[in-house]
């Protein structure tokens, strides 16, 4: 086999083994200890990787493992028999990533999906090389998504009843290769933090009230904060007591009126006149009435609008007064005279 620019790699098992007939076997004295850790008795297997042997003056070496968001990406422009290179240039999708220089490595500290593309390098061999510019074959680099943007969900509903519980869950998923990665979650409402960074992907409200209504979203991030993503906003509207609670009573009353009566009707008795309070009756107290909560809420909103209108009218009166004052001054001064 002719020599090549690729470096020779030593393939070895990660545990003490003996090689008989070209197969990795665990030593007999270690067999009992290893069997508990192995899915197949007597054998352990490493993760597979791809080995590419190139026959060229120049090659671009890239990581063998899959690259995910947040990983460092290091590319090396390797020459035949490690001969010295000058004017090394790295390219992505045909565009130079920087000016030529002596550095054989190109690195990205925190890789992103946008860094995916077709990479290659070029360089000039020094003596004893040919002295001309050589270009390596293109290598496809794919930066995979570490986890998708989270989705914020509300249980049991985004319109919970007042006084009831509601749970917000920030849902996303890690790939199998990075299932051990720990994610941190944060929750926000109307631009403010309602729960700071933590390992739990859930935020619980034990007793929902109108104050809990608002626009919520969550954030998922790696522990080093190199990769973080936000969810879309979710509107939470806590449902207060409504007039629908009185509907069963009304329905039952209508049903009673519609039902046939077995007893003869009696003529209606005259209604006694209502007594009005007076200063002569100090012991008078009006009957206690429970206002309709829905009507009470509407009256409060109407009162707030009236107050806003009153303030607006006040500002309008002040503006009119100022305008009238300025008009009087202009009239008093009269036209300017010039000599």
LUMROMAR-285804 format. One record per atom (N, C-alpha, C): atom name; x, y, z. Coordinates in steps of 0.02 Angstrom, whole numbers. Layout:
<pts>
 atom   east  north     up
   CA      X      Y      Z
...
</pts>
This chain:
<pts>
 atom   east  north     up
    N     43    -59      0
   CA      0      0      0
    C     44     62      0
    N     33    110    -44
   CA     76    169    -46
    C     66    212     15
    N    117    252     30
   CA    112    297     87
    C     59    349     74
    N     34    378    126
   CA    -18    428    119
    C     -8    482    171
    N    -46    537    164
   CA    -40    593    211
    C    -79    580    274
    N   -120    528    276
   CA   -159    514    336
    C   -113    486    390
    N   -127    506    452
   CA    -87    480    507
    C   -109    409    523
    N    -61    368    547
   CA    -77    300    566
    C   -106    301    637
    N   -164    268    646
   CA   -197    266    710
    C   -190    196    740
    N   -179    192    805
   CA   -176    129    840
    C   -244    112    868
    N   -272     56    847
   CA   -338     35    870
    C   -327    -13    928
    N   -361      3    984
   CA   -353    -40   1042
    C   -418    -41   1082
    N   -427    -95   1119
   CA   -485   -101   1163
    C   -472    -61   1226
    N   -526    -37   1258
   CA   -518      5   1316
    C   -509    -34   1380
    N   -513   -101   1377
   CA   -505   -142   1437
    C   -449   -193   1425
    N   -419   -219   1479
   CA   -366   -269   1470
    C   -392   -331   1433
    N   -361   -347   1377
   CA   -383   -404   1337
    C   -322   -441   1311
    N   -335   -498   1285
   CA   -284   -535   1247
    C   -312   -547   1178
    N   -270   -545   1127
   CA   -293   -554   1058
    C   -273   -623   1034
    N   -323   -664   1024
   CA   -312   -730    996
    C   -353   -737    933
    N   -321   -755    879
   CA   -355   -762    814
    C   -386   -697    791
    N   -354   -641    809
   CA   -378   -577    785
    C   -441   -552    818
    N   -462   -584    873
   CA   -525   -565    907
    C   -508   -542    977
    N   -542   -489   1001
   CA   -531   -464   1069
    C   -564   -511   1119
    N   -524   -541   1164
   CA   -552   -583   1217
    C   -531   -555   1284
    N   -575   -558   1333
   CA   -559   -536   1400
    C   -518   -590   1434
    N   -465   -570   1470
   CA   -424   -618   1505
    C   -465   -658   1554
    N   -447   -720   1565
   CA   -485   -765   1608
    C   -491   -739   1679
    N   -435   -709   1705
   CA   -437   -686   1775
    C   -482   -625   1783
    N   -501   -591   1727
   CA   -545   -533   1731
    C   -616   -549   1709
    N   -628   -611   1688
   CA   -693   -628   1659
    C   -749   -619   1710
    N   -739   -644   1771
   CA   -792   -639   1821
    C   -809   -567   1838
    N   -758   -524   1840
   CA   -769   -454   1857
    C   -804   -417   1801
    N   -791   -435   1738
   CA   -818   -398   1681
    C   -888   -421   1661
    N   -906   -482   1678
   CA   -969   -508   1654
    C  -1028   -467   1680
    N  -1020   -439   1740
   CA  -1075   -399   1768
    C  -1086   -335   1730
    N  -1034   -309   1699
   CA  -1039   -246   1662
    C  -1054   -255   1588
    N  -1055   -315   1564
   CA  -1061   -327   1492
    C  -1129   -354   1476
    N  -1159   -330   1422
   CA  -1223   -356   1400
    C  -1215   -426   1372
    N  -1159   -439   1339
   CA  -1144   -505   1313
    C  -1088   -534   1355
    N  -1100   -592   1384
   CA  -1051   -621   1429
    C   -986   -635   1392
    N   -931   -610   1422
   CA   -865   -625   1395
    C   -840   -573   1346
    N   -882   -525   1324
   CA   -860   -477   1273
    C   -881   -406   1293
    N   -840   -359   1276
   CA   -858   -288   1280
    C   -840   -255   1214
    N   -877   -204   1196
   CA   -868   -173   1130
    C   -861    -98   1139
    N   -816    -69   1100
   CA   -808      4   1099
    C   -857     34   1049
    N   -864    100   1051
   CA   -905    135   1003
    C   -871    133    934
    N   -907    119    881
   CA   -876    116    814
    C   -859    186    789
    N   -810    190    745
   CA   -793    253    713
    C   -770    238    642
    N   -772    289    599
   CA   -754    281    529
    C   -680    299    519
    N   -644    256    485
   CA   -574    267    469
    C   -568    278    394
    N   -544    336    373
   CA   -536    353    302
    C   -462    360    287
    N   -438    322    240
   CA   -368    324    219
    C   -364    361    153
    N   -324    414    150
   CA   -319    455     89
    C   -249    451     60
    N   -245    454     -5
   CA   -181    454    -39
    C   -177    521    -76
    N   -150    571    -42
   CA   -148    638    -71
    C    -93    678    -37
    N    -73    734    -69
   CA    -21    777    -39
    C    -47    812     23
    N   -112    827     24
   CA   -141    868     77
    C   -211    842     93
    N   -226    835    157
   CA   -293    815    178
    C   -317    860    235
    N   -382    864    242
   CA   -412    902    298
    C   -440    852    348
    N   -413    853    408
   CA   -435    807    460
    C   -490    841    501
    N   -545    804    513
   CA   -602    830    550
    C   -620    780    605
    N   -659    801    655
   CA   -678    755    710
    C   -716    695    684
    N   -702    636    714
   CA   -736    575    694
    C   -805    570    726
    N   -812    600    786
   CA   -876    595    821
    C   -925    647    794
    N   -990    635    804
   CA  -1040    685    783
    C  -1030    750    820
    N  -1042    805    786
   CA  -1033    872    815
    C  -1101    902    829
    N  -1111    926    890
   CA  -1174    956    909
    C  -1164   1029    927
    N  -1218   1065    930
   CA  -1216   1135    951
    C  -1179   1141   1018
    N  -1135   1190   1023
   CA  -1098   1201   1085
    C  -1032   1164   1089
    N  -1020   1116   1044
   CA   -956   1079   1043
    C   -902   1122   1011
    N   -839   1112   1031
   CA   -784   1144    994
    C   -772   1106    929
    N   -755   1142    877
   CA   -740   1112    812
    C   -669   1130    793
    N   -627   1078    783
   CA   -556   1089    766
    C   -542   1051    701
    N   -517   1087    651
   CA   -498   1058    587
    C   -422   1066    578
    N   -390   1016    549
   CA   -317   1017    541
    C   -300   1003    468
    N   -258   1046    441
   CA   -234   1036    373
    C   -169    996    377
    N   -172    932    358
   CA   -117    885    367
    C    -80    873    301
    N    -14    879    304
   CA     26    870    243
    C     57    801    240
    N     79    783    180
   CA    114    720    169
    C    174    714    215
    N    176    660    253
   CA    230    646    300
    C    245    705    346
    N    193    744    359
   CA    198    800    405
    C    250    852    382
    N    258    860    316
   CA    304    911    291
    C    279    981    310
    N    325   1027    317
   CA    305   1095    337
    C    265   1130    282
    N    216   1170    303
   CA    173   1206    256
    C    178   1281    268
    N    165   1318    216
   CA    161   1391    220
    C     98   1414    183
    N     75   1473    200
   CA     16   1503    168
    C    -44   1456    171
    N    -59   1433    231
   CA   -116   1387    241
    C   -181   1429    243
    N   -230   1407    205
   CA   -295   1442    203
    C   -351   1390    212
    N   -400   1407    253
   CA   -458   1363    263
    C   -519   1395    229
    N   -561   1351    202
   CA   -619   1373    164
    C   -682   1338    189
    N   -738   1373    184
   CA   -804   1343    195
    C   -850   1362    137
    N   -876   1312    104
   CA   -919   1322     46
    C   -886   1368     -6
    N   -820   1359    -15
   CA   -784   1396    -66
    C   -759   1465    -45
    N   -777   1489     14
   CA   -756   1555     37
    C   -702   1548     91
    N   -649   1589     84
   CA   -594   1586    132
    C   -618   1609    201
    N   -596   1575    253
   CA   -614   1592    322
    C   -564   1639    354
    N   -514   1660    317
   CA   -464   1706    343
    C   -406   1711    295
    N   -360   1755    309
   CA   -302   1762    264
    C   -254   1703    271
    N   -213   1690    221
   CA   -163   1636    226
    C   -115   1649    284
    N    -92   1594    314
   CA    -46   1600    370
    C    -12   1534    385
    N     29   1532    437
   CA     66   1471    452
    C     26   1421    495
    N    -31   1442    522
   CA    -69   1398    567
    C   -103   1343    528
    N    -90   1280    548
   CA   -120   1223    514
    C   -189   1205    542
    N   -208   1235    597
   CA   -272   1218    629
    C   -320   1277    624
    N   -383   1259    615
   CA   -437   1307    617
    C   -488   1283    669
    N   -505   1325    716
   CA   -549   1303    771
    C   -607   1352    780
    N   -664   1323    800
   CA   -723   1361    820
    C   -738   1340    892
    N   -736   1388    938
   CA   -743   1371   1009
    C   -812   1342   1024
    N   -864   1373    997
   CA   -933   1350   1009
    C   -967   1343    941
    N   -976   1281    919
   CA  -1005   1269    853
    C  -1080   1281    854
    N  -1105   1306    797
   CA  -1176   1317    787
    C  -1198   1281    723
    N  -1263   1275    715
   CA  -1289   1242    655
    C  -1268   1280    592
    N  -1261   1345    598
   CA  -1241   1386    541
    C  -1169   1372    518
    N  -1129   1338    561
   CA  -1060   1321    543
    C  -1056   1259    499
    N  -1112   1227    486
   CA  -1112   1168    442
    C  -1094   1190    371
    N  -1061   1145    335
   CA  -1042   1161    266
    C   -988   1114    240
    N   -962   1132    182
   CA   -908   1094    150
    C   -842   1131    162
    N   -797   1100    197
   CA   -733   1131    215
    C   -676   1099    175
    N   -626   1139    160
   CA   -563   1113    133
    C   -508   1164    149
    N   -446   1144    137
   CA   -390   1188    151
    C   -341   1185     93
    N   -297   1235     91
   CA   -244   1237     40
    C   -180   1263     74
    N   -123   1246     44
   CA    -59   1268     72
    C     -3   1257     22
    N     54   1288     37
   CA    114   1282     -5
    C    166   1242     34
    N    191   1188      4
   CA    243   1147     35
    C    310   1184     34
    N    344   1181     90
   CA    413   1203     91
    C    458   1144     69
    N    522   1158     63
   CA    570   1106     43
    C    566   1050     95
    N    563    985     75
   CA    575    958      8
    C    511    949    -33
    N    461    988    -20
   CA    399    980    -57
    C    403   1008   -127
    N    349   1003   -164
   CA    349   1026   -234
    C    351   1102   -240
    N    335   1139   -187
   CA    338   1211   -189
    C    279   1245   -222
    N    229   1207   -240
   CA    170   1237   -270
    C    110   1230   -222
    N     58   1267   -237
   CA     -2   1265   -194
    C    -39   1200   -204
    N    -55   1167   -150
   CA    -93   1105   -152
    C   -159   1116   -115
    N   -212   1082   -137
   CA   -278   1090   -107
    C   -304   1023    -85
    N   -330   1020    -24
   CA   -358    958      3
    C   -429    948    -23
    N   -450    886    -23
   CA   -519    870    -42
    C   -568    898     10
    N   -629    912    -13
   CA   -680    941     30
    C   -706    890     81
    N   -720    914    141
   CA   -748    873    194
    C   -813    905    217
    N   -866    865    221
   CA   -931    890    243
    C   -935    889    319
    N   -948    947    347
   CA   -957    954    420
    C  -1030    971    434
    N  -1062    932    476
   CA  -1131    943    495
    C  -1135    953    570
    N  -1156   1012    591
   CA  -1166   1027    662
    C  -1239   1012    677
    N  -1251    962    719
   CA  -1319    941    733
    C  -1349    982    790
    N  -1415    986    789
   CA  -1451   1021    842
    C  -1447    982    907
    N  -1427   1016    961
   CA  -1421    982   1025
    C  -1490    967   1055
    N  -1535   1014   1049
   CA  -1605   1004   1070
    C  -1648   1057   1036
    N  -1709   1039   1019
   CA  -1753   1089    986
    C  -1777   1141   1035
    N  -1802   1196   1009
   CA  -1831   1248   1052
    C  -1886   1218   1094
    N  -1887   1233   1159
   CA  -1937   1202   1202
    C  -2008   1226   1186
    N  -2056   1186   1207
   CA  -2127   1203   1200
    C  -2157   1207   1270
    N  -2189   1262   1285
   CA  -2220   1273   1350
    C  -2292   1249   1348
    N  -2310   1204   1393
   CA  -2378   1178   1397
    C  -2406   1187   1467
    N  -2472   1196   1470
   CA  -2506   1206   1534
    C  -2553   1147   1547
    N  -2551   1121   1609
   CA  -2594   1065   1630
    C  -2632   1086   1693
    N  -2697   1078   1695
   CA  -2741   1044   1647
    C  -2760   1086   1587
    N  -2753   1153   1592
   CA  -2774   1196   1537
    C  -2740   1263   1543
    N  -2737   1299   1486
   CA  -2711   1368   1487
    C  -2762   1417   1514
    N  -2824   1393   1528
   CA  -2876   1434   1558
    C  -2900   1400   1622
    N  -2856   1398   1673
   CA  -2875   1363   1735
    C  -2928   1402   1774
    N  -2963   1366   1817
   CA  -3012   1398   1860
    C  -2978   1429   1920
    N  -3006   1484   1943
   CA  -2977   1519   2001
    C  -2979   1473   2062
    N  -2923   1469   2097
   CA  -2917   1426   2155
    C  -2891   1357   2140
    N  -2890   1338   2076
   CA  -2866   1272   2057
    C  -2792   1272   2039
    N  -2760   1214   2035
   CA  -2689   1210   2018
    C  -2677   1213   1943
    N  -2618   1234   1924
   CA  -2596   1233   1854
    C  -2521   1220   1853
    N  -2500   1177   1808
   CA  -2429   1159   1801
    C  -2404   1178   1732
    N  -2350   1216   1729
   CA  -2318   1234   1666
    C  -2257   1190   1656
    N  -2253   1157   1599
   CA  -2197   1113   1585
    C  -2160   1136   1523
    N  -2094   1140   1528
   CA  -2050   1162   1473
    C  -2022   1099   1440
    N  -2049   1081   1382
   CA  -2035   1016   1352
    C  -1987   1023   1293
    N  -1933    983   1296
   CA  -1885    977   1241
    C  -1854    908   1247
    N  -1808    890   1201
   CA  -1780    823   1200
    C  -1708    825   1177
    N  -1666    788   1211
   CA  -1595    781   1193
    C  -1586    720   1148
    N  -1537    721   1102
   CA  -1523    662   1061
    C  -1495    605   1104
    N  -1499    545   1078
   CA  -1476    487   1116
    C  -1402    492   1133
    N  -1362    519   1086
   CA  -1290    524   1098
    C  -1273    572   1155
    N  -1318    619   1169
   CA  -1305    669   1222
    C  -1359    665   1277
    N  -1385    606   1287
   CA  -1438    599   1337
    C  -1415    615   1408
    N  -1349    612   1420
   CA  -1323    627   1486
    C  -1314    701   1499
    N  -1324    742   1448
   CA  -1316    815   1456
    C  -1371    842   1502
    N  -1351    884   1549
   CA  -1400    913   1595
    C  -1422    981   1569
    N  -1488    991   1568
   CA  -1517   1055   1547
    C  -1545   1091   1607
    N  -1541   1157   1605
   CA  -1569   1200   1657
    C  -1628   1238   1628
    N  -1680   1249   1669
   CA  -1742   1280   1645
    C  -1759   1342   1687
    N  -1785   1392   1652
   CA  -1808   1454   1684
    C  -1877   1471   1657
    N  -1917   1506   1698
   CA  -1985   1524   1678
    C  -1994   1599   1687
    N  -2031   1629   1640
   CA  -2041   1702   1639
    C  -2114   1718   1628
    N  -2135   1776   1654
   CA  -2204   1801   1646
    C  -2202   1876   1635
    N  -2228   1898   1578
   CA  -2232   1969   1562
    C  -2164   2004   1570
    N  -2111   1970   1547
   CA  -2045   2000   1549
    C  -2009   1994   1615
    N  -2038   1962   1665
   CA  -2006   1954   1730
    C  -1996   1880   1746
    N  -1943   1866   1785
   CA  -1927   1797   1803
    C  -1974   1775   1859
    N  -2009   1719   1848
   CA  -2051   1691   1900
    C  -2018   1630   1933
    N  -1971   1599   1898
   CA  -1930   1547   1929
    C  -1862   1546   1896
    N  -1810   1555   1936
   CA  -1743   1559   1909
    C  -1719   1490   1887
    N  -1657   1488   1862
   CA  -1629   1428   1833
    C  -1631   1369   1881
    N  -1655   1312   1856
   CA  -1657   1251   1897
    C  -1661   1190   1853
    N  -1653   1131   1884
   CA  -1653   1069   1846
    C  -1723   1045   1828
    N  -1773   1068   1866
   CA  -1842   1046   1853
    C  -1870   1081   1791
    N  -1903   1043   1748
   CA  -1933   1071   1688
    C  -2005   1091   1700
    N  -2027   1092   1763
   CA  -2096   1109   1779
    C  -2100   1167   1828
    N  -2152   1207   1821
   CA  -2166   1262   1867
    C  -2240   1256   1888
    N  -2252   1250   1954
   CA  -2318   1236   1979
    C  -2348   1297   2013
    N  -2412   1309   2000
   CA  -2451   1359   2035
    C  -2506   1321   2072
    N  -2502   1321   2139
   CA  -2547   1279   2178
    C  -2619   1306   2177
    N  -2627   1372   2185
   CA  -2693   1403   2184
    C  -2691   1462   2136
    N  -2721   1453   2079
   CA  -2719   1506   2028
    C  -2767   1562   2046
    N  -2745   1623   2032
   CA  -2787   1682   2042
    C  -2780   1728   1982
    N  -2819   1782   1980
   CA  -2816   1827   1923
    C  -2746   1858   1916
    N  -2709   1863   1972
   CA  -2642   1891   1969
    C  -2594   1845   1930
    N  -2611   1781   1922
   CA  -2569   1735   1885
    C  -2582   1738   1810
    N  -2632   1774   1788
   CA  -2645   1781   1717
    C  -2589   1821   1684
    N  -2570   1802   1624
   CA  -2517   1838   1589
    C  -2486   1797   1533
    N  -2433   1824   1505
   CA  -2397   1792   1450
    C  -2334   1758   1478
    N  -2331   1692   1472
   CA  -2276   1652   1499
    C  -2233   1624   1443
    N  -2170   1613   1458
   CA  -2125   1575   1414
    C  -2070   1545   1457
    N  -2034   1497   1429
   CA  -1981   1463   1467
    C  -1917   1462   1425
    N  -1862   1446   1459
   CA  -1797   1443   1426
    C  -1761   1380   1449
    N  -1731   1344   1401
   CA  -1690   1285   1415
    C  -1618   1301   1394
    N  -1570   1283   1437
   CA  -1500   1299   1424
    C  -1455   1245   1452
    N  -1396   1238   1421
   CA  -1346   1193   1448
    C  -1314   1225   1510
    N  -1279   1185   1549
   CA  -1250   1211   1611
    C  -1198   1265   1599
    N  -1162   1262   1543
   CA  -1113   1314   1528
    C  -1142   1373   1491
    N  -1210   1372   1479
   CA  -1245   1427   1447
    C  -1223   1438   1374
    N  -1188   1390   1345
   CA  -1166   1398   1276
    C  -1223   1388   1227
    N  -1272   1346   1246
   CA  -1330   1334   1204
    C  -1392   1348   1246
    N  -1433   1395   1224
   CA  -1496   1410   1259
    C  -1549   1429   1208
    N  -1610   1409   1222
   CA  -1666   1420   1176
    C  -1728   1436   1216
    N  -1770   1480   1187
   CA  -1832   1500   1219
    C  -1892   1470   1183
    N  -1946   1461   1221
   CA  -2008   1437   1192
    C  -2050   1496   1167
    N  -2101   1480   1130
   CA  -2150   1531   1112
    C  -2191   1550   1173
    N  -2224   1608   1169
   CA  -2263   1631   1227
    C  -2329   1594   1231
    N  -2351   1583   1293
   CA  -2414   1549   1307
    C  -2456   1594   1352
    N  -2516   1611   1329
   CA  -2561   1654   1368
    C  -2599   1612   1419
    N  -2592   1631   1482
   CA  -2629   1599   1536
    C  -2683   1647   1560
    N  -2746   1626   1558
   CA  -2802   1666   1580
    C  -2841   1627   1634
    N  -2835   1651   1695
   CA  -2869   1618   1751
    C  -2942   1638   1750
    N  -2987   1589   1750
   CA  -3058   1600   1745
    C  -3087   1609   1815
    N  -3115   1669   1829
   CA  -3146   1683   1894
    C  -3217   1658   1896
    N  -3251   1666   1953
   CA  -3321   1644   1957
    C  -3365   1685   1910
    N  -3409   1651   1875
   CA  -3451   1684   1825
    C  -3525   1676   1843
    N  -3566   1711   1805
   CA  -3638   1708   1818
    C  -3668   1642   1796
    N  -3627   1600   1763
   CA  -3654   1535   1742
    C  -3672   1491   1801
    N  -3643   1507   1861
   CA  -3659   1467   1920
    C  -3732   1475   1939
    N  -3762   1532   1920
   CA  -3832   1543   1938
    C  -3880   1512   1888
    N  -3854   1488   1832
   CA  -3898   1461   1780
    C  -3936   1400   1803
    N  -3908   1353   1844
   CA  -3948   1296   1866
    C  -4009   1318   1906
    N  -4001   1370   1947
   CA  -4058   1394   1986
    C  -4112   1422   1941
    N  -4089   1461   1890
   CA  -4138   1489   1844
    C  -4173   1435   1805
    N  -4135   1385   1783
   CA  -4165   1331   1745
    C  -4215   1292   1786
    N  -4197   1279   1849
   CA  -4243   1241   1891
    C  -4305   1281   1905
    N  -4298   1348   1911
   CA  -4357   1390   1923
    C  -4403   1389   1863
    N  -4372   1393   1802
   CA  -4413   1392   1742
    C  -4447   1325   1733
    N  -4411   1271   1753
   CA  -4442   1205   1748
    C  -4501   1199   1796
    N  -4493   1228   1855
   CA  -4548   1225   1903
    C  -4609   1264   1877
    N  -4596   1322   1846
   CA  -4652   1362   1820
    C  -4686   1327   1762
    N  -4647   1289   1723
   CA  -4676   1255   1666
    C  -4714   1192   1686
    N  -4699   1165   1745
   CA  -4732   1103   1767
    C  -4805   1117   1785
    N  -4850   1069   1773
   CA  -4921   1080   1791
    C  -4929   1084   1867
    N  -4972   1128   1888
   CA  -4985   1137   1959
    C  -5046   1097   1980
    N  -5039   1062   2035
   CA  -5094   1021   2061
    C  -5137   1060   2110
    N  -5109   1114   2139
   CA  -5148   1153   2188
    C  -5177   1213   2154
    N  -5237   1234   2175
   CA  -5267   1293   2143
    C  -5227   1355   2157
    N  -5227   1399   2108
   CA  -5190   1461   2116
    C  -5226   1508   2163
    N  -5188   1543   2204
   CA  -5216   1592   2249
    C  -5203   1661   2221
    N  -5248   1707   2233
   CA  -5237   1775   2208
    C  -5177   1805   2242
    N  -5137   1843   2204
   CA  -5077   1872   2234
    C  -5095   1922   2289
    N  -5057   1919   2343
   CA  -5067   1964   2398
    C  -5032   2030   2384
    N  -5060   2085   2409
   CA  -5028   2150   2398
    C  -4961   2153   2432
    N  -4913   2183   2397
   CA  -4845   2189   2424
    C  -4842   2248   2470
    N  -4820   2240   2532
   CA  -4816   2297   2578
    C  -4765   2347   2554
    N  -4777   2412   2565
   CA  -4729   2463   2543
    C  -4663   2456   2578
    N  -4608   2470   2540
   CA  -4542   2466   2569
    C  -4529   2524   2614
    N  -4503   2511   2672
   CA  -4487   2564   2720
    C  -4421   2596   2700
    N  -4417   2661   2707
   CA  -4356   2698   2690
    C  -4321   2719   2753
    N  -4255   2718   2754
   CA  -4219   2738   2815
    C  -4227   2812   2828
    N  -4227   2829   2890
   CA  -4231   2899   2911
    C  -4188   2910   2972
    N  -4173   2974   2984
   CA  -4132   2991   3042
    C  -4168   2978   3108
    N  -4237   2970   3104
   CA  -4275   2958   3165
    C  -4272   2886   3186
    N  -4247   2843   3144
   CA  -4244   2772   3160
    C  -4171   2750   3162
    N  -4137   2761   3219
   CA  -4066   2745   3221
    C  -4052   2670   3218
    N  -4099   2629   3232
   CA  -4088   2557   3231
    C  -4097   2525   3164
    N  -4109   2566   3112
   CA  -4120   2539   3045
    C  -4054   2514   3016
    N  -4057   2456   2985
   CA  -3999   2428   2949
    C  -4025   2395   2886
    N  -3997   2414   2828
   CA  -4021   2384   2764
    C  -4007   2310   2762
    N  -4048   2273   2726
   CA  -4035   2200   2721
    C  -3970   2186   2685
    N  -3935   2135   2709
   CA  -3870   2117   2680
    C  -3880   2082   2613
    N  -3850   2110   2562
   CA  -3855   2081   2495
    C  -3786   2064   2469
    N  -3781   2005   2438
   CA  -3718   1983   2409
    C  -3717   2002   2335
    N  -3674   2049   2315
   CA  -3674   2070   2244
    C  -3651   2014   2198
    N  -3676   2016   2138
   CA  -3655   1968   2087
    C  -3582   1982   2071
    N  -3536   1933   2078
   CA  -3464   1946   2064
    C  -3452   1972   1994
    N  -3488   1945   1945
   CA  -3477   1967   1875
    C  -3498   2040   1867
    N  -3558   2058   1898
   CA  -3581   2127   1894
    C  -3534   2173   1932
    N  -3508   2148   1989
   CA  -3462   2188   2029
    C  -3398   2203   1989
    N  -3374   2153   1951
   CA  -3314   2163   1910
    C  -3328   2214   1855
    N  -3387   2209   1823
   CA  -3403   2257   1769
    C  -3410   2328   1796
    N  -3440   2334   1856
   CA  -3447   2401   1886
    C  -3378   2431   1902
    N  -3332   2388   1926
   CA  -3265   2412   1939
    C  -3229   2436   1877
    N  -3238   2398   1822
   CA  -3206   2418   1759
    C  -3236   2484   1733
    N  -3304   2491   1740
   CA  -3337   2552   1718
    C  -3313   2612   1759
    N  -3305   2602   1825
   CA  -3281   2655   1869
    C  -3211   2676   1849
    N  -3168   2627   1832
   CA  -3100   2643   1811
    C  -3100   2684   1747
    N  -3144   2666   1699
   CA  -3148   2704   1636
    C  -3171   2776   1649
    N  -3220   2784   1695
   CA  -3244   2851   1712
    C  -3190   2893   1743
    N  -3149   2862   1786
   CA  -3094   2898   1817
    C  -3043   2920   1765
    N  -3028   2875   1717
   CA  -2981   2893   1664
    C  -3008   2950   1621
    N  -3075   2947   1607
   CA  -3105   3000   1567
    C  -3103   3067   1605
    N  -3114   3063   1671
   CA  -3112   3124   1711
    C  -3042   3156   1709
    N  -2990   3114   1715
   CA  -2922   3139   1712
    C  -2907   3169   1644
    N  -2932   3136   1590
   CA  -2920   3162   1523
    C  -2954   3230   1513
    N  -3015   3236   1539
   CA  -3050   3300   1534
    C  -3014   3355   1573
    N  -2985   3336   1631
   CA  -2947   3385   1670
    C  -2888   3411   1631
    N  -2851   3365   1597
   CA  -2794   3387   1556
    C  -2817   3431   1498
    N  -2876   3415   1469
   CA  -2901   3455   1413
    C  -2919   3526   1436
    N  -2949   3532   1496
   CA  -2966   3598   1522
    C  -2903   3640   1534
    N  -2851   3608   1561
   CA  -2788   3644   1573
    C  -2757   3668   1508
    N  -2760   3626   1456
   CA  -2733   3646   1392
    C  -2771   3705   1363
    N  -2838   3704   1369
   CA  -2879   3759   1344
    C  -2864   3824   1381
    N  -2854   3818   1447
   CA  -2837   3878   1486
    C  -2771   3908   1463
    N  -2721   3865   1452
   CA  -2655   3889   1430
    C  -2661   3922   1361
    N  -2700   3892   1317
   CA  -2709   3921   1250
    C  -2743   3988   1254
    N  -2794   3993   1296
   CA  -2829   4057   1304
    C  -2783   4111   1332
    N  -2740   4091   1380
   CA  -2693   4139   1410
    C  -2644   4166   1358
    N  -2618   4120   1315
   CA  -2571   4142   1263
    C  -2604   4187   1211
    N  -2667   4173   1195
   CA  -2703   4216   1148
    C  -2714   4286   1175
    N  -2728   4290   1241
   CA  -2736   4356   1271
    C  -2672   4395   1270
    N  -2615   4362   1282
   CA  -2551   4397   1281
    C  -2536   4423   1211
    N  -2550   4384   1160
   CA  -2537   4406   1092
    C  -2581   4466   1074
    N  -2643   4466   1098
   CA  -2689   4521   1083
    C  -2668   4585   1119
    N  -2643   4578   1181
   CA  -2621   4636   1221
    C  -2560   4669   1191
    N  -2511   4627   1169
   CA  -2449   4653   1141
    C  -2461   4691   1075
    N  -2504   4666   1034
   CA  -2517   4698    970
    C  -2461   4687    921
    N  -2466   4712    859
   CA  -2412   4702    809
    C  -2350   4741    827
    N  -2293   4714    813
   CA  -2230   4748    827
    C  -2220   4805    780
    N  -2189   4860    804
   CA  -2176   4920    764
    C  -2103   4923    746
    N  -2088   4942    686
   CA  -2019   4949    662
    C  -2010   5021    637
    N  -1955   5053    654
   CA  -1940   5122    632
    C  -1888   5119    577
</pts>
